[in-house]
Amino acid sequence: MPMQGGGDRAYPITFDITLAGTSTSTGIFRTFLNPFGAECLVLRADLDITTQSTGASTLDIGTAADAVTTSDNLIDGLSAAAAGRFTNMNSTNAGTNGKQLQKLAAGGSIVIEEKTGDVDGLVGTLYVTLLVTN
């Protein structure tokens, strides 16, 4: 597959992933499959929580080999009980395991997990910026 932009140049592309916590949201409640069929680099992950969860809760967000494996390598243990904007570019928001510049395998997924508590009522958007690397 040619890189975005054609030729030998690659351009980052940002995807918006809608999040909505419901009473059935447990564990991994939202996934995003790598759309390129090639390895990518996740340049950044920005989370905009417009409506906080109705109770205490935390989120883990990361890259995984599939849509059923949990991961917290982008954002680790972020409280979803507060509205606001959060990014893995900031070590406070990223948490212990969250890092910048994570690889996303050709068939991999970005997974959003209710790590603790209950994400009922959560409304937000995760913006993920990807760069195809091969």
N, C-alpha and C positions, 0 to 999 in steps of 0.2 A: 504494500500500500504506500503510495507517495505521501510525503510529509505534508502537513497543512501548509498552504501557500505555494506548493509546487516547487519544482527544482530541488536545490540542495538546502533550502532554508526551511526552518521550522518556526512556527509562530505559536505562542501559547494560546489556548482556548479555554474559556471559563464556562463551566456548566452550572446551572442552578438546579438544586435538588430540593424539592418541597418536602417539608417535614410536618407531620400532624400526629400527635400522640393521642391514642384512644384507649379505651378500657381493655382492648385486646393487644395493646403494644407491650410486649415483653421480649427480653433478649434483643436480638437483631430485629428492628422493626422497619428498617428502610435500607435498601441497597442500590448501588449504581454500578452497572457493568461497564467495564472499559469498552468504549464504542469503536476503538481504532483497530483492534486485532493486532496490535503491536505494543511492545513495552513502552510505557510512558513514565514520566517523572511528574509527581504531584508537586508543583511549585509552591502552592499554598492552599489552605483550607480556611475559609471564613464563614462563620456561623452567625446569622442574624436571627435571634429569637425575638419575635414580635409579641408573642403571648407566652408567658412562662407556664410551666406545668402547675397543676393545681396543688401539688404537694411536693415534698422534698424529693429530688431525683438527681442523678448524674448521668452523663452521656460519655461513651467512648466512641471515637471515630477513627477508622484506620483503613489501611489497604490490606487485602486478604487474597489468597489464591482462588477463593470462590465466594459465594454469597451466604455461606453458612458458618464460616469460621470467624470468630470474633477477633478484633484488632483494636489497639489503642495507640498506634504509632503516629497519628496525626494530632489528635486531641484526646487527652486522658483525664477522665474523672471531672469533667466540667459540669458545674451545677446548671440544671435546666430550670431551676426554680427562680431565676431572675431573667427578665428581658434585657436585651442589649446586644452588642456586637462583640464577637470574640474571634480570635485568629490563632493559628498555630505559629504565626510569625512572632508571637509574644510568649515568652516562656511561662508567664503567669497563667495565661489561657491554655497553653499547650499541655500543662501538667507534667508529671514525672516522665512519662514515656513518649509524649507528643513531640514530634520533630518536624523540621522542614525537609523538603527534598526527599520524599519517600518514593521508592519504585512501585509502580503498579504493573503487574504482569499482563501480558497480552490477553489472557482470559480471566484476569482478576477483577475484583470488585472493591468498591469503597463501601464499608459497612458502618451503619449507625446503630449503636446498641444502647438500650436502656440498661445501664450498668447497675444502678441501685435505685430504690424507690419506685416511683410511679410517674411516667411522663404524660398521664392523662391531661388533656387541655393544651399541651405544648403545640405552638404553631411557629414555624420558622422556615428559613431557607439556608441550605448549605451551599456555598459557592466554592467550587473546586476548580483550580486552574491546572491544566495538564499540558505537557509538552511531549510529543512523540520523540523517542530517543533512538529508534532504529527502524 
